[in-house]
Amino acid sequence: MIAIRRARPADAAAIGAVHVAAWRTTYPVILPNEYLSRLSARRQAAHYESAIRNGLGVHVATASGQDAGPAGGPPRVVGYVTCGPARPLPAGSAVLGDGEIETLYVLDDWRERGLGRRLMRAAAAHLAASGCNSAFVWVLRDNPSRWFYERLGGRVAAEATVRVAGTSVVQLAYVWPSTEKLEQAASSAS
């Protein structure tokens, strides 16, 4: 069984592990393998614990039952999303939206089960409840899963080059002019 809920500080270690696993399977052709191999679940956990404690919108997908691990064990975090008010953009940049989806990752074995869509719905609802009327997400152009945002109605509104691990990569900003429409799209997408 899959549940989507607000993250708790105790989830930080599992979120950090999902982050590292997802980066290693998503970005091996895009980012240097040496960098990916040095990613630390512990460092990521500290980052996410701080984010949760500071009120960032962090939601997790948890799995329980036969596929999730030992029978009778606690639910396992298999994906997460983070969102909040838009982070400041460089001076002169166009405003993309007032809410930002900062991260969305699901473990490979749990993809294609609707978890990403459900996490995006939780993020859109969180942003709307926080007073954000629009939303955007930055996605690496070469990310093989960027089609997901297009299926939810996101439109490319900006492109920028950033440096990650000493490598220049192009990222695209997908925008939703309405958090309500994003929530509806995430509820109805198949």
Secondary structure, DSSP 8 states (H G I E B T S, - for coil): -EEEEE--GGGHHHHHHHHHHHHHHHSTTTS-HHHHHH--HHHHHHHHHHHHHTT-EEEEEEE-SGGGSSTT---EEEEEEEEEE-----TT-----SEEEEEEEE-GGGTTSSHHHHHHHHHHHHHHHTT---EEEEEETT-TTTHHHHHTT-EEEEEEEEEETTEEEEEEEEEES-HHHHHHHHHH--
